[in-house]
Amino acid sequence: MIEFRSISKRFADGTLAVDGFSLVIPSHRTTVLVGSSGCGKTTLLRMINRMVDASSGALEIDGENVSSIEPVALRRRIGYVMQNSGLLPHRTVIDNIATVPRLNGVPRAQARARALELMDTVGLDRAMARRYPAQLSGGQQQRVGVARGLAVDPNILLMDEPFGAVDPIVRAELQQELLRLQRELGKTVVFVTHDIDEAFLLGDQVVILEKGASIAQKGTPAEILANPASDFVASFIGAERGKRALHLREVDGRRILVDGDGAVAGRLVEADSA
């Protein structure tokens, strides 16, 4: 479990990025922090592995205050996946994946064997092991990034807009891959995005943030859709427009669902015949 308790962060230029943030992130679930640019979501994520240190408040992982843990040691036990993958361009795929285990003292052969297993896990052909990042597509690079994040079998996996730089088709594939991995591995995932559709697809817990990392609403996707906590949340999730604003229309004696744009979204059927 990860717990933020009255966390604030003011940067050297005076910017108050996070102001009194408190949240419990449950273990073995995916929590998505979602909000517009500049709301503090990436700052919160980076506090977990001490890439950013809080100005005040406490952040604990399983009851241990992260401020008491040496930053490099902390980062080597937490998986981290970022936008554009962040791969080392001069290293092959297999050596990129094996980077953190090697830094932790795992023998080269063992680290590489683990890297090959992880290529299988994230759906990468082992024939790509000797390629360099520049020889991969954007989606392949992101899969390597996820494999590298999993290389030390971390309990916690941080993902900072990891699918934001790929095209929509590849993004959808990677989202489904993450859902599959989470079903199989059950990590504590903290995922940052500005895309509410991605948040609702991936999140067990979704946290909608306003400026200063103020929590506008948190809950399951269903809870938030059913009861937006404010006009801001309703507007942010598009509750009254587009594909979320569904209504019934009868056609040839059948009830169909139509979205706010007039597009057919599906047919209404009884629960026992669905």
C-alpha positions as CSV (number, residue, x, y, z in Angstrom):
1,M,0.0,0.0,0.0
2,I,1.2,3.5,-0.8
3,E,-0.1,6.4,1.3
4,F,0.2,10.1,0.7
5,R,-0.4,12.1,3.9
6,S,-0.8,15.9,3.6
7,I,1.9,16.0,0.9
8,S,2.9,19.4,-0.5
9,K,5.6,20.4,-3.1
10,R,6.8,23.9,-3.8
11,F,9.6,24.1,-6.4
12,A,12.5,26.5,-6.2
13,D,10.8,29.0,-8.5
14,G,7.9,29.3,-6.1
15,T,5.5,27.1,-8.0
16,L,3.2,25.2,-5.6
17,A,2.7,22.0,-7.6
18,V,1.0,19.9,-4.9
19,D,-0.9,21.3,-2.0
20,G,-1.9,19.1,1.0
21,F,-2.5,15.9,-1.0
22,S,-3.7,12.8,0.8
23,L,-4.5,9.5,-0.8
24,V,-4.3,5.7,-0.2
25,I,-3.2,3.6,-3.2
26,P,-4.3,0.0,-2.6
27,S,-1.9,-2.9,-3.3
28,H,-2.3,-5.1,-6.4
29,R,-4.6,-2.7,-8.1
30,T,-4.2,0.0,-10.8
31,T,-4.7,3.6,-9.6
32,V,-4.9,6.2,-12.4
33,L,-4.1,9.9,-11.7
34,V,-5.8,11.9,-14.4
35,G,-6.0,15.6,-15.1
36,S,-5.0,18.4,-17.3
37,S,-1.4,19.4,-17.9
38,G,0.1,21.2,-14.9
39,C,-2.3,19.7,-12.3
40,G,0.6,17.9,-10.4
41,K,0.0,14.3,-11.4
42,T,3.5,13.6,-12.7
43,T,5.0,15.3,-9.6
44,L,2.9,13.0,-7.4
45,L,4.1,9.9,-9.3
46,R,7.8,10.9,-9.1
47,M,7.5,11.4,-5.3
48,I,6.9,7.7,-4.9
49,N,10.4,6.8,-6.1
50,R,12.0,10.1,-4.9
51,M,12.7,11.6,-8.3
52,V,11.0,14.5,-6.6
53,D,11.0,15.0,-2.8
54,A,8.1,16.5,-0.9
55,S,8.4,19.9,0.7
56,S,6.1,18.7,3.6
57,G,3.9,15.8,4.6
58,A,4.7,12.1,4.6
59,L,4.7,9.4,1.9
60,E,4.8,5.8,3.0
61,I,5.1,2.4,1.2
62,D,3.8,-0.4,3.4
63,G,4.3,1.7,6.4
64,E,7.8,2.8,5.6
65,N,8.5,6.5,5.0
66,V,10.2,6.9,1.7
67,S,12.3,9.8,3.0
68,S,14.2,7.2,5.1
69,I,15.2,5.2,2.0
70,E,18.2,6.0,-0.1
71,P,16.8,7.3,-3.4
72,V,18.8,5.1,-5.7
73,A,18.1,2.0,-3.7
74,L,14.4,2.9,-3.7
75,R,14.3,3.4,-7.5
76,R,15.9,0.0,-8.1
77,R,13.1,-1.8,-6.4
78,I,10.3,0.2,-8.1
79,G,9.5,-0.3,-11.8
80,Y,9.2,3.0,-13.9
81,V,7.9,3.3,-17.4
82,M,7.8,6.7,-19.1
83,Q,6.6,8.3,-22.3
84,N,8.9,7.6,-25.3
85,S,10.2,4.6,-23.4
86,G,13.5,6.2,-22.2
87,L,15.6,3.4,-23.6
88,L,19.3,3.7,-23.8
89,P,20.0,4.1,-27.6
90,H,23.5,2.5,-27.5
91,R,22.2,-0.7,-25.8
92,T,20.4,-3.6,-27.4
93,V,16.9,-4.6,-26.4
94,I,18.1,-7.4,-24.2
95,D,20.6,-5.2,-22.4
96,N,18.1,-2.4,-22.0
97,I,15.8,-4.8,-20.2
98,A,18.6,-6.2,-18.1
99,T,19.9,-2.8,-17.0
100,V,18.5,-2.6,-13.5
101,P,19.1,-6.2,-12.5
102,R,22.8,-5.8,-13.6
103,L,23.0,-2.6,-11.5
104,N,21.6,-4.7,-8.6
105,G,24.5,-7.2,-9.0
106,V,22.7,-9.9,-11.0
107,P,25.1,-11.9,-13.2
108,R,25.0,-10.9,-16.8
109,A,23.8,-14.3,-18.1
110,Q,21.1,-14.5,-15.5
111,A,19.9,-11.0,-16.2
112,R,19.8,-11.7,-19.9
113,A,17.8,-14.9,-19.4
114,R,15.3,-13.0,-17.3
115,A,15.2,-10.3,-20.1
116,L,14.3,-12.9,-22.7
117,E,11.5,-14.3,-20.4
118,L,10.1,-10.7,-20.1
119,M,10.1,-10.3,-23.8
120,D,7.8,-13.2,-24.0
121,T,5.7,-11.7,-21.2
122,V,5.1,-8.4,-23.0
123,G,4.6,-9.9,-26.4
124,L,8.0,-9.2,-28.1
125,D,9.6,-11.7,-30.4
126,R,12.9,-12.9,-29.0
127,A,14.4,-12.3,-32.5
128,M,14.4,-8.6,-31.5
129,A,16.7,-9.1,-28.6
130,R,19.8,-7.9,-30.5
131,R,18.2,-4.9,-32.1
132,Y,18.8,-1.4,-31.0
133,P,15.9,1.0,-30.0
134,A,16.2,2.9,-33.3
135,Q,15.4,-0.3,-35.1
136,L,12.1,-0.7,-33.4
137,S,8.6,0.8,-33.9
138,G,7.2,3.1,-31.2
139,G,5.0,0.4,-29.9
140,Q,7.8,-2.1,-29.7
141,Q,9.9,0.4,-27.8
142,Q,7.2,0.9,-25.3
143,R,6.9,-2.9,-24.8
144,V,10.6,-2.9,-24.1
145,G,10.1,-0.1,-21.6
146,V,7.4,-2.1,-19.8
147,A,9.7,-5.2,-19.8
148,R,12.5,-3.1,-18.3
149,G,10.1,-1.8,-15.7
150,L,9.3,-5.4,-14.7
151,A,12.8,-6.7,-14.8
152,V,13.4,-6.7,-11.0
153,D,9.9,-8.1,-10.4
154,P,8.8,-5.0,-8.5
155,N,5.7,-4.8,-6.3
156,I,5.1,-1.2,-7.6
157,L,5.1,-0.1,-11.2
158,L,5.0,3.6,-12.0
159,M,3.8,4.5,-15.5
160,D,4.0,8.2,-16.6
161,E,1.8,8.6,-19.7
162,P,3.6,5.6,-21.3
163,F,1.3,5.3,-24.3
164,G,1.0,9.0,-25.1
165,A,3.5,9.1,-28.0
166,V,2.2,6.2,-30.1
167,D,-0.6,6.2,-32.7
168,P,-4.2,5.4,-31.6
169,I,-4.2,1.8,-32.9
170,V,-0.9,0.9,-31.1
171,R,-2.1,2.7,-28.0
172,A,-5.2,0.6,-27.9
173,E,-3.0,-2.6,-28.3
174,L,-0.7,-1.5,-25.5
175,Q,-3.6,-0.7,-23.2
176,Q,-5.0,-4.2,-23.7
177,E,-1.6,-5.6,-23.1
178,L,-1.3,-3.8,-19.8
179,L,-4.7,-5.1,-18.7
180,R,-3.6,-8.6,-19.5
181,L,-0.3,-8.2,-17.6
182,Q,-2.1,-6.8,-14.6
183,R,-4.5,-9.8,-14.5
184,E,-1.5,-12.1,-14.6
185,L,0.9,-10.3,-12.4
186,G,-1.2,-8.2,-9.9
187,K,1.2,-5.3,-9.4
188,T,0.5,-2.1,-7.6
189,V,0.3,0.2,-10.6
190,V,0.2,4.0,-10.5
191,F,-0.6,5.3,-13.9
192,V,-0.6,8.9,-15.0
193,T,-2.6,10.2,-18.0
194,H,-4.5,13.2,-19.3
195,D,-6.9,11.0,-21.2
196,I,-10.1,10.2,-19.2
197,D,-11.0,7.3,-21.6
198,E,-7.7,5.7,-20.8
199,A,-8.2,6.3,-17.1
200,F,-11.6,4.6,-17.1
201,L,-10.3,1.7,-19.2
202,L,-7.3,0.9,-17.0
203,G,-8.1,2.1,-13.5
204,D,-9.5,0.2,-10.6
205,Q,-9.3,3.5,-8.8
206,V,-9.4,6.8,-10.8
207,V,-8.3,10.0,-9.2
208,I,-9.3,13.2,-11.0
209,L,-7.1,16.1,-10.2
210,E,-7.4,19.9,-10.4
211,K,-4.6,22.5,-10.0
212,G,-2.3,21.8,-7.1
213,A,-3.2,18.1,-7.2
214,S,-6.5,18.9,-5.5
215,I,-8.7,15.8,-5.7
216,A,-11.9,16.7,-7.6
217,Q,-13.2,13.1,-7.2
218,K,-11.9,9.6,-6.7
219,G,-13.5,6.2,-7.1
220,T,-14.1,3.4,-9.5
221,P,-15.0,4.5,-13.1
222,A,-18.6,3.4,-12.5
223,E,-18.9,5.4,-9.4
224,I,-17.5,8.6,-11.1
225,L,-19.7,8.1,-14.2
226,A,-22.8,7.5,-12.1
227,N,-22.3,10.4,-9.7
228,P,-19.9,13.2,-10.9
229,A,-19.0,15.2,-7.7
230,S,-19.0,18.6,-9.4
231,D,-19.6,20.5,-12.6
232,F,-15.9,20.3,-13.2
233,V,-15.9,16.5,-13.0
234,A,-19.0,16.2,-15.2
235,S,-17.3,18.4,-17.8
236,F,-14.0,16.7,-17.6
237,I,-15.4,13.2,-18.1
238,G,-17.9,14.4,-20.7
239,A,-20.9,13.1,-18.8
240,E,-23.4,15.1,-20.8
241,R,-21.9,14.8,-24.2
242,G,-20.5,12.5,-26.8
243,K,-20.3,8.7,-26.2
244,R,-21.0,9.0,-22.5
245,A,-24.4,10.7,-22.9
246,L,-26.4,7.6,-23.9
247,H,-30.1,7.5,-24.5
248,L,-32.7,5.0,-25.8
249,R,-34.3,5.1,-29.2
250,E,-36.8,2.5,-30.5
251,V,-36.2,1.2,-34.1
252,D,-38.5,-1.5,-35.5
253,G,-39.6,-2.5,-32.0
254,R,-36.0,-2.8,-30.7
255,R,-34.4,-0.5,-28.2
256,I,-31.0,0.8,-29.2
257,L,-28.5,3.1,-27.4
258,V,-27.6,6.3,-29.2
259,D,-24.8,8.6,-27.9
260,G,-24.8,12.4,-27.6
261,D,-23.5,12.7,-31.2
262,G,-26.3,10.6,-32.6
263,A,-24.2,7.6,-33.3
264,V,-25.5,4.1,-32.5
265,A,-23.7,2.7,-29.5
266,G,-25.4,-0.7,-29.2
267,R,-28.6,-2.5,-28.6
268,L,-30.3,-2.9,-25.2
269,V,-30.9,-6.5,-24.2
270,E,-32.1,-8.2,-21.1
271,A,-29.3,-9.1,-18.6
272,D,-30.0,-12.9,-18.7
273,S,-29.8,-12.9,-22.6
274,A,-26.7,-10.7,-22.9
